[in-house]
Amino acid sequence: MRTKHPDFPFFGSKYPDARCIDGHLYDLDDIDEEGHLLDIGITPCPFCNKEKFIDWYGSDKYNQVVDYVKEHYPDFN
């Protein structure tokens, strides 16, 4: 499972706490004692599932995520 874009803040943190896996976001803070992700990944990724993300969260949240990634990862396309 790989992602084509960097992790970014999404689940209420000021640090990158969201990772895209197979087109859905997982909360990197939601782990078990062994470090396995517990999140079920229902949140659409704003990069892989832009339309669905905007349907769920609106264009303002989409722009906020994209602006953060552009600012902190200038090499990301």
PyMOL Python script that loads the backbone (N, CA, C, O; Angstrom):
from pymol import cmd

cmd.read_pdbstr("""\
ATOM      1  N   MET A   1       0.842  -1.174   0.000  1.00  0.00           N
ATOM      2  CA  MET A   1       0.000   0.000   0.000  1.00  0.00           C
ATOM      3  C   MET A   1       0.892   1.244   0.000  1.00  0.00           C
ATOM      4  O   MET A   1       1.620   1.495   0.960  1.00  0.00           O
ATOM      5  N   ARG A   2       0.828   1.992  -1.051  1.00  0.00           N
ATOM      6  CA  ARG A   2       1.630   3.206  -1.151  1.00  0.00           C
ATOM      7  C   ARG A   2       0.742   4.376  -1.515  1.00  0.00           C
ATOM      8  O   ARG A   2      -0.370   4.220  -2.018  1.00  0.00           O
ATOM      9  N   THR A   3       1.270   5.538  -1.244  1.00  0.00           N
ATOM     10  CA  THR A   3       0.565   6.766  -1.583  1.00  0.00           C
ATOM     11  C   THR A   3       1.428   7.567  -2.550  1.00  0.00           C
ATOM     12  O   THR A   3       2.648   7.409  -2.577  1.00  0.00           O
ATOM     13  N   LYS A   4       0.805   8.409  -3.326  1.00  0.00           N
ATOM     14  CA  LYS A   4       1.527   9.235  -4.292  1.00  0.00           C
ATOM     15  C   LYS A   4       1.734  10.649  -3.772  1.00  0.00           C
ATOM     16  O   LYS A   4       2.309  11.482  -4.473  1.00  0.00           O
ATOM     17  N   HIS A   5       1.290  10.928  -2.590  1.00  0.00           N
ATOM     18  CA  HIS A   5       1.399  12.267  -2.029  1.00  0.00           C
ATOM     19  C   HIS A   5       1.754  12.183  -0.553  1.00  0.00           C
ATOM     20  O   HIS A   5       1.625  11.121   0.056  1.00  0.00           O
ATOM     21  N   PRO A   6       2.202  13.292   0.029  1.00  0.00           N
ATOM     22  CA  PRO A   6       2.656  13.269   1.419  1.00  0.00           C
ATOM     23  C   PRO A   6       1.498  13.181   2.422  1.00  0.00           C
ATOM     24  O   PRO A   6       0.345  13.465   2.099  1.00  0.00           O
ATOM     25  N   ASP A   7       1.846  12.781   3.638  1.00  0.00           N
ATOM     26  CA  ASP A   7       0.894  12.834   4.744  1.00  0.00           C
ATOM     27  C   ASP A   7       0.641  14.305   5.078  1.00  0.00           C
ATOM     28  O   ASP A   7       1.483  15.159   4.796  1.00  0.00           O
ATOM     29  N   PHE A   8      -0.501  14.600   5.670  1.00  0.00           N
ATOM     30  CA  PHE A   8      -0.845  15.983   5.983  1.00  0.00           C
ATOM     31  C   PHE A   8      -1.791  16.024   7.174  1.00  0.00           C
ATOM     32  O   PHE A   8      -2.437  15.024   7.484  1.00  0.00           O
ATOM     33  N   PRO A   9      -1.881  17.188   7.855  1.00  0.00           N
ATOM     34  CA  PRO A   9      -2.814  17.311   8.982  1.00  0.00           C
ATOM     35  C   PRO A   9      -4.257  17.249   8.475  1.00  0.00           C
ATOM     36  O   PRO A   9      -4.614  17.904   7.496  1.00  0.00           O
ATOM     37  N   PHE A  10      -5.066  16.461   9.151  1.00  0.00           N
ATOM     38  CA  PHE A  10      -6.473  16.392   8.762  1.00  0.00           C
ATOM     39  C   PHE A  10      -7.375  16.048   9.940  1.00  0.00           C
ATOM     40  O   PHE A  10      -8.447  16.633  10.089  1.00  0.00           O
ATOM     41  N   PHE A  11      -6.955  15.109  10.773  1.00  0.00           N
ATOM     42  CA  PHE A  11      -7.814  14.603  11.842  1.00  0.00           C
ATOM     43  C   PHE A  11      -7.651  15.381  13.144  1.00  0.00           C
ATOM     44  O   PHE A  11      -7.661  14.794  14.226  1.00  0.00           O
ATOM     45  N   GLY A  12      -7.500  16.699  13.041  1.00  0.00           N
ATOM     46  CA  GLY A  12      -7.467  17.548  14.218  1.00  0.00           C
ATOM     47  C   GLY A  12      -6.091  17.868  14.766  1.00  0.00           C
ATOM     48  O   GLY A  12      -5.979  18.496  15.819  1.00  0.00           O
ATOM     49  N   SER A  13      -5.052  17.453  14.084  1.00  0.00           N
ATOM     50  CA  SER A  13      -3.692  17.729  14.550  1.00  0.00           C
ATOM     51  C   SER A  13      -3.071  18.866  13.763  1.00  0.00           C
ATOM     52  O   SER A  13      -3.526  19.210  12.671  1.00  0.00           O
ATOM     53  N   LYS A  14      -2.024  19.444  14.335  1.00  0.00           N
ATOM     54  CA  LYS A  14      -1.269  20.478  13.628  1.00  0.00           C
ATOM     55  C   LYS A  14      -0.093  19.859  12.887  1.00  0.00           C
ATOM     56  O   LYS A  14       0.632  20.553  12.174  1.00  0.00           O
ATOM     57  N   TYR A  15       0.093  18.569  13.054  1.00  0.00           N
ATOM     58  CA  TYR A  15       1.159  17.822  12.376  1.00  0.00           C
ATOM     59  C   TYR A  15       0.498  16.827  11.413  1.00  0.00           C
ATOM     60  O   TYR A  15      -0.692  16.544  11.548  1.00  0.00           O
ATOM     61  N   PRO A  16       1.243  16.301  10.459  1.00  0.00           N
ATOM     62  CA  PRO A  16       0.658  15.337   9.527  1.00  0.00           C
ATOM     63  C   PRO A  16       0.137  14.094  10.255  1.00  0.00           C
ATOM     64  O   PRO A  16       0.910  13.330  10.834  1.00  0.00           O
ATOM     65  N   ASP A  17      -1.169  13.907  10.217  1.00  0.00           N
ATOM     66  CA  ASP A  17      -1.784  12.756  10.877  1.00  0.00           C
ATOM     67  C   ASP A  17      -2.683  11.956   9.935  1.00  0.00           C
ATOM     68  O   ASP A  17      -3.366  11.028  10.368  1.00  0.00           O
ATOM     69  N   ALA A  18      -2.684  12.311   8.660  1.00  0.00           N
ATOM     70  CA  ALA A  18      -3.514  11.597   7.686  1.00  0.00           C
ATOM     71  C   ALA A  18      -2.635  11.001   6.587  1.00  0.00           C
ATOM     72  O   ALA A  18      -1.736  11.655   6.058  1.00  0.00           O
ATOM     73  N   ARG A  19      -2.920   9.747   6.261  1.00  0.00           N
ATOM     74  CA  ARG A  19      -2.206   9.075   5.177  1.00  0.00           C
ATOM     75  C   ARG A  19      -3.224   8.448   4.237  1.00  0.00           C
ATOM     76  O   ARG A  19      -4.193   7.826   4.671  1.00  0.00           O
ATOM     77  N   CYS A  20      -2.988   8.623   2.950  1.00  0.00           N
ATOM     78  CA  CYS A  20      -3.836   7.996   1.945  1.00  0.00           C
ATOM     79  C   CYS A  20      -3.362   6.569   1.709  1.00  0.00           C
ATOM     80  O   CYS A  20      -2.186   6.319   1.443  1.00  0.00           O
ATOM     81  N   ILE A  21      -4.298   5.649   1.811  1.00  0.00           N
ATOM     82  CA  ILE A  21      -4.054   4.263   1.461  1.00  0.00           C
ATOM     83  C   ILE A  21      -5.215   3.836   0.580  1.00  0.00           C
ATOM     84  O   ILE A  21      -6.370   3.839   1.006  1.00  0.00           O
ATOM     85  N   ASP A  22      -4.898   3.472  -0.644  1.00  0.00           N
ATOM     86  CA  ASP A  22      -5.918   3.019  -1.594  1.00  0.00           C
ATOM     87  C   ASP A  22      -7.062   4.022  -1.761  1.00  0.00           C
ATOM     88  O   ASP A  22      -8.222   3.629  -1.883  1.00  0.00           O
ATOM     89  N   GLY A  23      -6.732   5.323  -1.766  1.00  0.00           N
ATOM     90  CA  GLY A  23      -7.717   6.352  -2.057  1.00  0.00           C
ATOM     91  C   GLY A  23      -8.529   6.859  -0.879  1.00  0.00           C
ATOM     92  O   GLY A  23      -9.426   7.683  -1.054  1.00  0.00           O
ATOM     93  N   HIS A  24      -8.223   6.375   0.327  1.00  0.00           N
ATOM     94  CA  HIS A  24      -8.939   6.812   1.520  1.00  0.00           C
ATOM     95  C   HIS A  24      -7.942   7.220   2.595  1.00  0.00           C
ATOM     96  O   HIS A  24      -6.832   6.693   2.654  1.00  0.00           O
ATOM     97  N   LEU A  25      -8.344   8.164   3.448  1.00  0.00           N
ATOM     98  CA  LEU A  25      -7.461   8.659   4.494  1.00  0.00           C
ATOM     99  C   LEU A  25      -7.558   7.805   5.754  1.00  0.00           C
ATOM    100  O   LEU A  25      -8.640   7.399   6.178  1.00  0.00           O
ATOM    101  N   TYR A  26      -6.400   7.551   6.330  1.00  0.00           N
ATOM    102  CA  TYR A  26      -6.291   6.833   7.595  1.00  0.00           C
ATOM    103  C   TYR A  26      -5.674   7.760   8.624  1.00  0.00           C
ATOM    104  O   TYR A  26      -4.763   8.526   8.312  1.00  0.00           O
ATOM    105  N   ASP A  27      -6.170   7.691   9.850  1.00  0.00           N
ATOM    106  CA  ASP A  27      -5.678   8.504  10.948  1.00  0.00           C
ATOM    107  C   ASP A  27      -4.444   7.825  11.542  1.00  0.00           C
ATOM    108  O   ASP A  27      -4.548   6.751  12.133  1.00  0.00           O
ATOM    109  N   LEU A  28      -3.279   8.452  11.385  1.00  0.00           N
ATOM    110  CA  LEU A  28      -2.030   7.868  11.849  1.00  0.00           C
ATOM    111  C   LEU A  28      -1.936   7.806  13.368  1.00  0.00           C
ATOM    112  O   LEU A  28      -1.056   7.129  13.900  1.00  0.00           O
ATOM    113  N   ASP A  29      -2.822   8.498  14.075  1.00  0.00           N
ATOM    114  CA  ASP A  29      -2.840   8.441  15.534  1.00  0.00           C
ATOM    115  C   ASP A  29      -3.733   7.321  16.060  1.00  0.00           C
ATOM    116  O   ASP A  29      -3.719   7.029  17.256  1.00  0.00           O
ATOM    117  N   ASP A  30      -4.496   6.702  15.190  1.00  0.00           N
ATOM    118  CA  ASP A  30      -5.428   5.647  15.585  1.00  0.00           C
ATOM    119  C   ASP A  30      -4.754   4.289  15.355  1.00  0.00           C
ATOM    120  O   ASP A  30      -4.975   3.629  14.340  1.00  0.00           O
ATOM    121  N   ILE A  31      -3.924   3.892  16.329  1.00  0.00           N
ATOM    122  CA  ILE A  31      -3.149   2.653  16.197  1.00  0.00           C
ATOM    123  C   ILE A  31      -3.323   1.781  17.440  1.00  0.00           C
ATOM    124  O   ILE A  31      -3.711   2.261  18.506  1.00  0.00           O
ATOM    125  N   ASP A  32      -3.027   0.488  17.280  1.00  0.00           N
ATOM    126  CA  ASP A  32      -3.064  -0.411  18.427  1.00  0.00           C
ATOM    127  C   ASP A  32      -1.697  -0.447  19.105  1.00  0.00           C
ATOM    128  O   ASP A  32      -0.793   0.300  18.730  1.00  0.00           O
ATOM    129  N   GLU A  33      -1.550  -1.311  20.096  1.00  0.00           N
ATOM    130  CA  GLU A  33      -0.317  -1.396  20.870  1.00  0.00           C
ATOM    131  C   GLU A  33       0.893  -1.782  20.012  1.00  0.00           C
ATOM    132  O   GLU A  33       2.029  -1.466  20.365  1.00  0.00           O
ATOM    133  N   GLU A  34       0.655  -2.455  18.901  1.00  0.00           N
ATOM    134  CA  GLU A  34       1.739  -2.913  18.036  1.00  0.00           C
ATOM    135  C   GLU A  34       2.017  -1.950  16.879  1.00  0.00           C
ATOM    136  O   GLU A  34       2.881  -2.211  16.042  1.00  0.00           O
ATOM    137  N   GLY A  35       1.280  -0.837  16.836  1.00  0.00           N
ATOM    138  CA  GLY A  35       1.499   0.165  15.804  1.00  0.00           C
ATOM    139  C   GLY A  35       0.708  -0.041  14.524  1.00  0.00           C
ATOM    140  O   GLY A  35       0.976   0.625  13.524  1.00  0.00           O
ATOM    141  N   HIS A  36      -0.262  -0.948  14.530  1.00  0.00           N
ATOM    142  CA  HIS A  36      -1.100  -1.183  13.354  1.00  0.00           C
ATOM    143  C   HIS A  36      -2.233  -0.160  13.317  1.00  0.00           C
ATOM    144  O   HIS A  36      -2.822   0.165  14.348  1.00  0.00           O
ATOM    145  N   LEU A  37      -2.528   0.339  12.134  1.00  0.00           N
ATOM    146  CA  LEU A  37      -3.626   1.294  11.980  1.00  0.00           C
ATOM    147  C   LEU A  37      -4.963   0.636  12.292  1.00  0.00           C
ATOM    148  O   LEU A  37      -5.243  -0.470  11.832  1.00  0.00           O
ATOM    149  N   LEU A  38      -5.780   1.322  13.074  1.00  0.00           N
ATOM    150  CA  LEU A  38      -7.111   0.825  13.426  1.00  0.00           C
ATOM    151  C   LEU A  38      -8.205   1.488  12.607  1.00  0.00           C
ATOM    152  O   LEU A  38      -9.276   0.914  12.416  1.00  0.00           O
ATOM    153  N   ASP A  39      -7.942   2.685  12.126  1.00  0.00           N
ATOM    154  CA  ASP A  39      -8.912   3.441  11.342  1.00  0.00           C
ATOM    155  C   ASP A  39      -9.359   2.593  10.149  1.00  0.00           C
ATOM    156  O   ASP A  39      -8.548   1.887   9.549  1.00  0.00           O
ATOM    157  N   ILE A  40     -10.636   2.663   9.811  1.00  0.00           N
ATOM    158  CA  ILE A  40     -11.141   1.848   8.706  1.00  0.00           C
ATOM    159  C   ILE A  40     -11.054   2.541   7.345  1.00  0.00           C
ATOM    160  O   ILE A  40     -11.400   1.938   6.330  1.00  0.00           O
ATOM    161  N   GLY A  41     -10.606   3.774   7.306  1.00  0.00           N
ATOM    162  CA  GLY A  41     -10.352   4.442   6.041  1.00  0.00           C
ATOM    163  C   GLY A  41     -11.561   4.716   5.176  1.00  0.00           C
ATOM    164  O   GLY A  41     -11.578   4.349   4.001  1.00  0.00           O
ATOM    165  N   ILE A  42     -12.576   5.357   5.741  1.00  0.00           N
ATOM    166  CA  ILE A  42     -13.756   5.682   4.937  1.00  0.00           C
ATOM    167  C   ILE A  42     -13.709   7.099   4.370  1.00  0.00           C
ATOM    168  O   ILE A  42     -14.473   7.436   3.466  1.00  0.00           O
ATOM    169  N   THR A  43     -12.805   7.930   4.908  1.00  0.00           N
ATOM    170  CA  THR A  43     -12.711   9.311   4.458  1.00  0.00           C
ATOM    171  C   THR A  43     -12.032   9.356   3.090  1.00  0.00           C
ATOM    172  O   THR A  43     -10.909   8.870   2.950  1.00  0.00           O
ATOM    173  N   PRO A  44     -12.683   9.924   2.087  1.00  0.00           N
ATOM    174  CA  PRO A  44     -12.052   9.991   0.763  1.00  0.00           C
ATOM    175  C   PRO A  44     -10.823  10.892   0.764  1.00  0.00           C
ATOM    176  O   PRO A  44     -10.801  11.931   1.424  1.00  0.00           O
ATOM    177  N   CYS A  45      -9.813  10.486   0.028  1.00  0.00           N
ATOM    178  CA  CYS A  45      -8.600  11.288  -0.102  1.00  0.00           C
ATOM    179  C   CYS A  45      -8.872  12.479  -1.015  1.00  0.00           C
ATOM    180  O   CYS A  45      -9.462  12.306  -2.082  1.00  0.00           O
ATOM    181  N   PRO A  46      -8.456  13.687  -0.623  1.00  0.00           N
ATOM    182  CA  PRO A  46      -8.712  14.855  -1.462  1.00  0.00           C
ATOM    183  C   PRO A  46      -7.918  14.844  -2.769  1.00  0.00           C
ATOM    184  O   PRO A  46      -8.253  15.577  -3.700  1.00  0.00           O
ATOM    185  N   PHE A  47      -6.885  14.033  -2.848  1.00  0.00           N
ATOM    186  CA  PHE A  47      -6.086  13.962  -4.069  1.00  0.00           C
ATOM    187  C   PHE A  47      -6.546  12.829  -4.979  1.00  0.00           C
ATOM    188  O   PHE A  47      -6.552  12.978  -6.201  1.00  0.00           O
ATOM    189  N   CYS A  48      -6.925  11.713  -4.401  1.00  0.00           N
ATOM    190  CA  CYS A  48      -7.347  10.550  -5.194  1.00  0.00           C
ATOM    191  C   CYS A  48      -8.846  10.545  -5.500  1.00  0.00           C
ATOM    192  O   CYS A  48      -9.275  10.037  -6.536  1.00  0.00           O
ATOM    193  N   ASN A  49      -9.631  11.113  -4.593  1.00  0.00           N
ATOM    194  CA  ASN A  49     -11.097  11.140  -4.712  1.00  0.00           C
ATOM    195  C   ASN A  49     -11.612  12.560  -4.495  1.00  0.00           C
ATOM    196  O   ASN A  49     -12.435  12.809  -3.615  1.00  0.00           O
ATOM    197  N   LYS A  50     -11.114  13.478  -5.308  1.00  0.00           N
ATOM    198  CA  LYS A  50     -11.407  14.903  -5.125  1.00  0.00           C
ATOM    199  C   LYS A  50     -12.906  15.191  -5.053  1.00  0.00           C
ATOM    200  O   LYS A  50     -13.351  15.879  -4.135  1.00  0.00           O
ATOM    201  N   GLU A  51     -13.678  14.688  -5.983  1.00  0.00           N
ATOM    202  CA  GLU A  51     -15.108  15.001  -6.034  1.00  0.00           C
ATOM    203  C   GLU A  51     -15.829  14.495  -4.790  1.00  0.00           C
ATOM    204  O   GLU A  51     -16.651  15.201  -4.206  1.00  0.00           O
ATOM    205  N   LYS A  52     -15.510  13.262  -4.391  1.00  0.00           N
ATOM    206  CA  LYS A  52     -16.164  12.696  -3.207  1.00  0.00           C
ATOM    207  C   LYS A  52     -15.736  13.453  -1.950  1.00  0.00           C
ATOM    208  O   LYS A  52     -16.557  13.692  -1.064  1.00  0.00           O
ATOM    209  N   PHE A  53     -14.452  13.833  -1.863  1.00  0.00           N
ATOM    210  CA  PHE A  53     -13.973  14.615  -0.720  1.00  0.00           C
ATOM    211  C   PHE A  53     -14.736  15.927  -0.626  1.00  0.00           C
ATOM    212  O   PHE A  53     -15.188  16.303   0.456  1.00  0.00           O
ATOM    213  N   ILE A  54     -14.882  16.623  -1.737  1.00  0.00           N
ATOM    214  CA  ILE A  54     -15.604  17.899  -1.747  1.00  0.00           C
ATOM    215  C   ILE A  54     -17.076  17.692  -1.388  1.00  0.00           C
ATOM    216  O   ILE A  54     -17.661  18.524  -0.694  1.00  0.00           O
ATOM    217  N   ASP A  55     -17.673  16.607  -1.846  1.00  0.00           N
ATOM    218  CA  ASP A  55     -19.058  16.299  -1.453  1.00  0.00           C
ATOM    219  C   ASP A  55     -19.181  16.142   0.060  1.00  0.00           C
ATOM    220  O   ASP A  55     -20.160  16.596   0.653  1.00  0.00           O
ATOM    221  N   TRP A  56     -18.196  15.504   0.685  1.00  0.00           N
ATOM    222  CA  TRP A  56     -18.240  15.247   2.128  1.00  0.00           C
ATOM    223  C   TRP A  56     -17.886  16.491   2.939  1.00  0.00           C
ATOM    224  O   TRP A  56     -18.546  16.787   3.935  1.00  0.00           O
ATOM    225  N   TYR A  57     -16.837  17.232   2.517  1.00  0.00           N
ATOM    226  CA  TYR A  57     -16.272  18.287   3.355  1.00  0.00           C
ATOM    227  C   TYR A  57     -16.373  19.692   2.779  1.00  0.00           C
ATOM    228  O   TYR A  57     -16.166  20.666   3.502  1.00  0.00           O
ATOM    229  N   GLY A  58     -16.680  19.815   1.529  1.00  0.00           N
ATOM    230  CA  GLY A  58     -16.795  21.122   0.897  1.00  0.00           C
ATOM    231  C   GLY A  58     -15.483  21.594   0.288  1.00  0.00           C
ATOM    232  O   GLY A  58     -14.412  21.067   0.589  1.00  0.00           O
ATOM    233  N   SER A  59     -15.588  22.585  -0.563  1.00  0.00           N
ATOM    234  CA  SER A  59     -14.414  23.077  -1.285  1.00  0.00           C
ATOM    235  C   SER A  59     -13.464  23.860  -0.379  1.00  0.00           C
ATOM    236  O   SER A  59     -12.264  23.905  -0.652  1.00  0.00           O
ATOM    237  N   ASP A  60     -13.970  24.478   0.693  1.00  0.00           N
ATOM    238  CA  ASP A  60     -13.080  25.205   1.602  1.00  0.00           C
ATOM    239  C   ASP A  60     -12.085  24.261   2.269  1.00  0.00           C
ATOM    240  O   ASP A  60     -10.896  24.570   2.343  1.00  0.00           O
ATOM    241  N   LYS A  61     -12.557  23.116   2.755  1.00  0.00           N
ATOM    242  CA  LYS A  61     -11.666  22.139   3.387  1.00  0.00           C
ATOM    243  C   LYS A  61     -10.700  21.560   2.352  1.00  0.00           C
ATOM    244  O   LYS A  61      -9.524  21.345   2.646  1.00  0.00           O
ATOM    245  N   TYR A  62     -11.194  21.312   1.157  1.00  0.00           N
ATOM    246  CA  TYR A  62     -10.331  20.818   0.083  1.00  0.00           C
ATOM    247  C   TYR A  62      -9.199  21.809  -0.177  1.00  0.00           C
ATOM    248  O   TYR A  62      -8.034  21.417  -0.241  1.00  0.00           O
ATOM    249  N   ASN A  63      -9.534  23.085  -0.327  1.00  0.00           N
ATOM    250  CA  ASN A  63      -8.519  24.107  -0.585  1.00  0.00           C
ATOM    251  C   ASN A  63      -7.528  24.226   0.571  1.00  0.00           C
ATOM    252  O   ASN A  63      -6.339  24.455   0.348  1.00  0.00           O
ATOM    253  N   GLN A  64      -8.010  24.074   1.802  1.00  0.00           N
ATOM    254  CA  GLN A  64      -7.140  24.125   2.974  1.00  0.00           C
ATOM    255  C   GLN A  64      -6.094  23.004   2.919  1.00  0.00           C
ATOM    256  O   GLN A  64      -4.914  23.247   3.175  1.00  0.00           O
ATOM    257  N   VAL A  65      -6.512  21.805   2.594  1.00  0.00           N
ATOM    258  CA  VAL A  65      -5.586  20.666   2.504  1.00  0.00           C
ATOM    259  C   VAL A  65      -4.584  20.879   1.372  1.00  0.00           C
ATOM    260  O   VAL A  65      -3.382  20.692   1.561  1.00  0.00           O
ATOM    261  N   VAL A  66      -5.070  21.263   0.217  1.00  0.00           N
ATOM    262  CA  VAL A  66      -4.193  21.466  -0.941  1.00  0.00           C
ATOM    263  C   VAL A  66      -3.190  22.587  -0.663  1.00  0.00           C
ATOM    264  O   VAL A  66      -2.011  22.455  -0.993  1.00  0.00           O
ATOM    265  N   ASP A  67      -3.639  23.672  -0.070  1.00  0.00           N
ATOM    266  CA  ASP A  67      -2.733  24.779   0.266  1.00  0.00           C
ATOM    267  C   ASP A  67      -1.657  24.338   1.241  1.00  0.00           C
ATOM    268  O   ASP A  67      -0.497  24.724   1.092  1.00  0.00           O
ATOM    269  N   TYR A  68      -2.019  23.530   2.243  1.00  0.00           N
ATOM    270  CA  TYR A  68      -1.032  23.037   3.205  1.00  0.00           C
ATOM    271  C   TYR A  68       0.032  22.200   2.492  1.00  0.00           C
ATOM    272  O   TYR A  68       1.228  22.386   2.718  1.00  0.00           O
ATOM    273  N   VAL A  69      -0.398  21.295   1.649  1.00  0.00           N
ATOM    274  CA  VAL A  69       0.547  20.414   0.953  1.00  0.00           C
ATOM    275  C   VAL A  69       1.452  21.224   0.033  1.00  0.00           C
ATOM    276  O   VAL A  69       2.655  20.972  -0.027  1.00  0.00           O
ATOM    277  N   LYS A  70       0.891  22.187  -0.681  1.00  0.00           N
ATOM    278  CA  LYS A  70       1.708  23.035  -1.566  1.00  0.00           C
ATOM    279  C   LYS A  70       2.745  23.825  -0.778  1.00  0.00           C
ATOM    280  O   LYS A  70       3.886  23.968  -1.218  1.00  0.00           O
ATOM    281  N   GLU A  71       2.353  24.338   0.386  1.00  0.00           N
ATOM    282  CA  GLU A  71       3.252  25.139   1.200  1.00  0.00           C
ATOM    283  C   GLU A  71       4.382  24.300   1.820  1.00  0.00           C
ATOM    284  O   GLU A  71       5.540  24.717   1.827  1.00  0.00           O
ATOM    285  N   HIS A  72       4.035  23.133   2.330  1.00  0.00           N
ATOM    286  CA  HIS A  72       4.997  22.310   3.064  1.00  0.00           C
ATOM    287  C   HIS A  72       5.754  21.312   2.191  1.00  0.00           C
ATOM    288  O   HIS A  72       6.800  20.807   2.598  1.00  0.00           O
ATOM    289  N   TYR A  73       5.242  21.023   1.004  1.00  0.00           N
ATOM    290  CA  TYR A  73       5.884  20.078   0.090  1.00  0.00           C
ATOM    291  C   TYR A  73       5.909  20.686  -1.308  1.00  0.00           C
ATOM    292  O   TYR A  73       5.172  20.241  -2.188  1.00  0.00           O
ATOM    293  N   PRO A  74       6.744  21.693  -1.522  1.00  0.00           N
ATOM    294  CA  PRO A  74       6.740  22.429  -2.805  1.00  0.00           C
ATOM    295  C   PRO A  74       7.072  21.549  -4.014  1.00  0.00           C
ATOM    296  O   PRO A  74       6.729  21.911  -5.140  1.00  0.00           O
ATOM    297  N   ASP A  75       7.718  20.422  -3.813  1.00  0.00           N
ATOM    298  CA  ASP A  75       8.047  19.541  -4.932  1.00  0.00           C
ATOM    299  C   ASP A  75       6.896  18.620  -5.331  1.00  0.00           C
ATOM    300  O   ASP A  75       6.952  17.951  -6.363  1.00  0.00           O
ATOM    301  N   PHE A  76       5.849  18.595  -4.500  1.00  0.00           N
ATOM    302  CA  PHE A  76       4.694  17.758  -4.807  1.00  0.00           C
ATOM    303  C   PHE A  76       3.901  18.364  -5.956  1.00  0.00           C
ATOM    304  O   PHE A  76       3.633  19.565  -5.963  1.00  0.00           O
ATOM    305  N   ASN A  77       3.528  17.546  -6.914  1.00  0.00           N
ATOM    306  CA  ASN A  77       2.744  18.025  -8.068  1.00  0.00           C
ATOM    307  C   ASN A  77       1.297  17.701  -7.868  1.00  0.00           C
ATOM    308  O   ASN A  77       0.469  18.018  -8.723  1.00  0.00           O
TER     309      ASN A  77
END
""", "prot")
cmd.dss("prot")
cmd.show_as("cartoon", "prot")
cmd.util.cbc("prot")
cmd.orient("prot")
